[in-house]
Amino acid sequence: MTSRSFLVTGASTGIGRSCVDGLVRSGAHVWATVRTSEDEDALRRDYPEAVTVLRMDVTDDASVRAAGERVLATGPLHGLVNNAGVALPGPLEHIPIEVFRRQIEVNLIGQLTVTQAMLPALRQSREQGQNARIVMVGSIAGRIAGPMLGPYHASKHGLLGLADSLRAELAPSGIPVVLIEPGAIATPIWNRGAAAGDEVFAQFPAAGRERYAAQIADVRATATRAAAHGLPPERVAQVIVTALTGRHPRPRYLVGRDAQAAAMVARLPFRLRYRLTAAKR
């Protein structure tokens, strides 16, 4: 095992997998969490030595605790990347509460569960005079909100507050907490989210399907464009590796021109911001 060790959740595809690639190239050892045997086999095949795969679901407390104990038993952890997440779209009037609850469980509660489990190993790194950092992969959706993605926006707004509070609490311990806020990134989350949205949409009453059909079509088109033309996940991974290994990481990093533009919109007076973000039909 090399001198530095990092853990990345949601490491099977997209930003998580790109983080694994970037950290391995930097010479680090990576703990990579996945949920399926296929994803585990792929990582083991590609990185038989530099990556240790953990089967973990961020919503399964027992699997998270077991992962934390295993990491701690091997030595200090120098960085945690809370990347695992889902996007479950739908109008808040009709979205099943169990779907909304899963969105919050994965994107918000799961992040804290993993952080709590990994903090003993991160503190061990600090006790040995080495760096320890936590990176939360948020979204520009945590600063600005629009229709049909209410569950996702709620989770990312919550993650912003979680990261800010955690940063203040861990500052005396010398453990920086960094929030990454990407715009549209070409990852499988968009196609998976669209498929999940279609399943939810089919459960709505006929009046609801008719009432929200146009807005849902708009969101589906946006997701299709993002999947095809968003920034490559490697761009986000580069920023994350910098946040983990650079001398003075910033508290927040915006990634992408659309994220920069949305951050400007988020600072506008509310009525003007609403006119720019609200549904037009």
C-alpha positions as CSV (number, residue, x, y, z in Angstrom):
1,M,0.0,0.0,0.0
2,T,1.3,3.5,-0.9
3,S,1.8,6.4,1.5
4,R,-1.6,8.0,0.7
5,S,-5.0,6.3,0.9
6,F,-8.4,7.7,-0.2
7,L,-11.9,6.4,-0.3
8,V,-14.4,7.1,-3.1
9,T,-18.1,6.2,-2.9
10,G,-20.1,5.5,-6.0
11,A,-16.9,4.4,-7.8
12,S,-18.4,2.3,-10.6
13,T,-19.1,5.0,-13.2
14,G,-19.0,8.7,-13.9
15,I,-17.3,11.0,-11.5
16,G,-16.6,8.3,-9.0
17,R,-14.8,6.1,-11.5
18,S,-12.9,9.1,-12.9
19,C,-11.8,9.9,-9.3
20,V,-10.4,6.4,-8.9
21,D,-8.5,6.7,-12.2
22,G,-7.0,10.1,-11.2
23,L,-6.0,9.1,-7.7
24,V,-4.4,5.9,-8.9
25,R,-2.4,7.9,-11.5
26,S,-1.2,10.2,-8.7
27,G,0.3,7.2,-6.9
28,A,-2.4,6.8,-4.2
29,H,-4.1,3.7,-2.9
30,V,-7.9,3.9,-3.4
31,W,-10.7,2.3,-1.5
32,A,-13.5,2.2,-4.1
33,T,-17.1,1.4,-3.0
34,V,-19.6,-0.3,-5.3
35,R,-22.9,-2.1,-5.0
36,T,-22.7,-4.9,-7.6
37,S,-20.4,-7.8,-8.3
38,E,-20.0,-6.7,-11.9
39,D,-18.7,-3.3,-10.8
40,E,-16.4,-5.0,-8.3
41,D,-15.0,-7.3,-10.9
42,A,-14.4,-4.5,-13.4
43,L,-12.4,-2.5,-10.8
44,R,-10.4,-5.5,-9.7
45,R,-9.6,-6.3,-13.3
46,D,-8.4,-2.8,-14.1
47,Y,-6.6,-2.1,-10.8
48,P,-5.5,-5.4,-9.2
49,E,-3.1,-3.7,-6.8
50,A,-3.8,0.0,-6.4
51,V,-7.5,-0.3,-5.6
52,T,-9.3,-2.1,-2.8
53,V,-12.9,-2.6,-3.6
54,L,-15.6,-2.4,-0.9
55,R,-19.1,-3.7,-1.4
56,M,-21.1,-1.0,0.3
57,D,-24.5,0.7,0.0
58,V,-24.6,4.2,1.6
59,T,-28.2,3.5,2.8
60,D,-27.2,0.3,4.5
61,D,-25.8,1.3,7.9
62,A,-24.3,-2.1,8.6
63,S,-22.3,-2.2,5.4
64,V,-21.1,1.4,6.0
65,R,-20.0,0.6,9.5
66,A,-18.2,-2.6,8.3
67,A,-16.4,-0.6,5.6
68,G,-15.3,2.0,8.2
69,E,-13.9,-0.7,10.5
70,R,-12.0,-2.4,7.7
71,V,-10.5,0.9,6.5
72,L,-9.5,1.9,10.0
73,A,-7.9,-1.5,10.7
74,T,-5.5,-1.0,7.8
75,G,-4.2,2.4,8.8
76,P,-4.9,6.1,8.3
77,L,-7.2,7.5,5.6
78,H,-6.1,10.7,3.9
79,G,-9.2,11.7,2.1
80,L,-12.9,10.8,1.7
81,V,-14.9,11.5,-1.5
82,N,-18.6,11.4,-0.9
83,N,-19.7,11.0,-4.5
84,A,-22.6,8.4,-4.4
85,G,-25.9,9.9,-5.5
86,V,-29.0,9.5,-7.6
87,A,-31.5,11.9,-9.3
88,L,-35.2,11.0,-8.9
89,P,-37.3,13.5,-10.8
90,G,-41.0,14.2,-10.5
91,P,-43.5,16.9,-9.5
92,L,-43.7,17.3,-5.7
93,E,-47.5,17.2,-5.8
94,H,-47.5,13.6,-6.9
95,I,-44.1,12.0,-6.2
96,P,-44.4,9.0,-3.9
97,I,-43.0,9.8,-0.5
98,E,-40.9,6.6,-0.6
99,V,-39.2,7.9,-3.7
100,F,-38.6,11.3,-2.1
101,R,-37.3,9.6,1.0
102,R,-34.9,7.5,-1.0
103,Q,-33.5,10.6,-2.7
104,I,-32.7,12.1,0.7
105,E,-31.4,8.9,2.1
106,V,-28.9,8.4,-0.7
107,N,-27.8,12.0,-1.4
108,L,-27.8,13.4,2.1
109,I,-28.2,11.0,4.9
110,G,-25.9,8.5,3.3
111,Q,-23.2,11.1,3.0
112,L,-23.2,11.7,6.7
113,T,-23.4,8.0,7.5
114,V,-20.2,7.4,5.5
115,T,-18.5,10.5,6.9
116,Q,-19.1,9.3,10.5
117,A,-17.8,5.8,9.7
118,M,-14.6,7.1,8.1
119,L,-13.8,9.9,10.5
120,P,-11.8,7.7,12.9
121,A,-9.4,6.7,10.1
122,L,-9.2,10.4,8.9
123,R,-8.4,11.5,12.5
124,Q,-5.7,8.8,12.6
125,S,-4.1,10.5,9.7
126,R,-4.1,13.9,11.4
127,E,-2.7,12.3,14.6
128,Q,0.2,11.1,12.5
129,G,0.8,14.7,11.2
130,Q,-0.6,14.0,7.8
131,N,-3.4,15.6,5.8
132,A,-7.0,14.4,6.0
133,R,-9.8,15.9,3.9
134,I,-13.4,15.3,3.1
135,V,-14.9,16.1,-0.4
136,M,-18.6,16.3,-0.9
137,V,-19.8,16.1,-4.5
138,G,-22.7,18.4,-4.6
139,S,-24.2,20.3,-7.5
140,I,-25.1,23.7,-8.7
141,A,-28.6,22.4,-8.0
142,G,-27.8,23.1,-4.4
143,R,-27.8,26.9,-5.0
144,I,-30.7,27.2,-7.4
145,A,-33.9,25.2,-8.0
146,G,-36.4,24.6,-10.7
147,P,-39.5,22.4,-11.5
148,M,-39.6,18.6,-11.7
149,L,-36.3,18.1,-9.8
150,G,-37.5,19.1,-6.4
151,P,-36.3,15.9,-4.6
152,Y,-32.8,16.3,-6.1
153,H,-32.7,20.0,-5.4
154,A,-33.8,19.4,-1.8
155,S,-31.0,16.8,-1.3
156,K,-28.3,19.1,-2.8
157,H,-29.4,22.2,-0.9
158,G,-29.3,20.0,2.2
159,L,-25.8,18.8,1.3
160,L,-24.6,22.4,1.1
161,G,-25.8,23.0,4.6
162,L,-24.3,19.7,5.8
163,A,-20.9,20.5,4.3
164,D,-20.8,24.1,5.7
165,S,-21.7,22.9,9.2
166,L,-19.3,20.0,9.1
167,R,-16.5,22.3,7.8
168,A,-17.0,24.5,10.9
169,E,-17.1,21.6,13.3
170,L,-14.0,19.9,11.9
171,A,-11.9,23.1,11.5
172,P,-10.3,22.8,15.0
173,S,-9.2,19.2,14.1
174,G,-7.5,20.4,10.9
175,I,-9.8,18.4,8.6
176,P,-11.0,20.6,5.6
177,V,-14.4,19.9,4.1
178,V,-14.7,20.8,0.4
179,L,-17.9,21.1,-1.6
180,I,-17.7,20.5,-5.3
181,E,-20.6,22.1,-7.3
182,P,-20.6,20.9,-10.9
183,G,-23.0,21.9,-13.6
184,A,-24.1,19.4,-16.2
185,I,-21.7,16.4,-16.4
186,A,-22.0,13.6,-19.0
187,T,-22.6,10.7,-16.6
188,P,-25.1,7.8,-16.4
189,I,-27.0,9.6,-13.6
190,W,-29.1,11.4,-16.3
191,N,-30.2,8.3,-18.1
192,R,-30.9,6.5,-14.8
193,G,-32.8,9.5,-13.5
194,A,-34.9,9.6,-16.7
195,A,-35.7,5.9,-16.4
196,A,-36.7,6.3,-12.7
197,G,-38.8,9.4,-13.6
198,D,-40.7,7.4,-16.3
199,E,-41.5,4.7,-13.7
200,V,-42.8,7.3,-11.2
201,F,-44.7,9.2,-13.9
202,A,-46.6,6.1,-14.9
203,Q,-48.0,5.9,-11.3
204,F,-49.5,9.4,-11.4
205,P,-53.2,9.9,-11.8
206,A,-54.3,10.8,-15.3
207,A,-55.0,14.5,-14.3
208,G,-51.5,14.7,-12.9
209,R,-49.9,13.2,-16.0
210,E,-51.7,15.7,-18.1
211,R,-51.0,18.7,-15.9
212,Y,-47.3,18.2,-15.7
213,A,-46.6,16.6,-19.1
214,A,-45.0,19.6,-20.7
215,Q,-42.7,20.3,-17.7
216,I,-41.7,16.7,-17.5
217,A,-40.9,16.7,-21.3
218,D,-38.7,19.8,-20.8
219,V,-36.8,18.1,-18.0
220,R,-36.4,14.9,-20.0
221,A,-35.0,16.9,-22.9
222,T,-32.6,18.7,-20.6
223,A,-31.4,15.4,-19.2
224,T,-30.8,14.1,-22.7
225,R,-28.7,17.1,-23.6
226,A,-26.7,16.9,-20.4
227,A,-26.0,13.2,-21.0
228,A,-24.8,14.0,-24.5
229,H,-23.1,17.3,-24.2
230,G,-22.2,17.8,-20.5
231,L,-18.6,18.1,-19.3
232,P,-16.7,14.9,-19.1
233,P,-16.6,13.5,-15.6
234,E,-12.8,13.6,-15.8
235,R,-13.0,17.4,-15.5
236,V,-14.7,17.1,-12.1
237,A,-12.3,14.4,-11.0
238,Q,-9.4,16.7,-11.7
239,V,-10.9,19.3,-9.4
240,I,-11.5,16.7,-6.7
241,V,-7.9,15.3,-6.9
242,T,-6.7,18.9,-6.5
243,A,-8.9,19.4,-3.5
244,L,-7.6,16.2,-1.9
245,T,-3.9,16.8,-2.6
246,G,-3.3,20.5,-3.1
247,R,-1.7,22.6,-0.3
248,H,-4.6,24.9,0.4
249,P,-8.0,23.6,-0.8
250,R,-10.9,26.1,-1.2
251,P,-14.1,25.5,0.7
252,R,-16.1,25.3,-2.6
253,Y,-15.3,24.7,-6.3
254,L,-17.7,25.5,-9.1
255,V,-17.1,23.2,-12.2
256,G,-18.4,24.2,-15.6
257,R,-19.5,27.4,-17.3
258,D,-23.2,26.6,-16.7
259,A,-22.4,26.3,-13.0
260,Q,-20.7,29.6,-13.0
261,A,-23.7,31.2,-14.7
262,A,-26.2,29.6,-12.4
263,A,-24.2,30.8,-9.4
264,M,-24.5,34.3,-10.7
265,V,-28.3,33.8,-11.2
266,A,-28.5,32.6,-7.6
267,R,-27.2,35.9,-6.3
268,L,-30.0,37.9,-8.1
269,P,-33.0,39.3,-6.3
270,F,-35.5,36.6,-5.7
271,R,-38.3,37.9,-8.1
272,L,-35.8,38.2,-11.0
273,R,-34.3,34.8,-10.2
274,Y,-37.7,33.2,-10.1
275,R,-38.6,34.6,-13.5
276,L,-35.4,33.0,-14.9
277,T,-35.9,29.6,-13.2
278,A,-39.7,29.0,-13.0
279,A,-41.5,26.9,-15.6
280,K,-42.9,29.0,-18.5
281,R,-45.9,26.8,-19.1
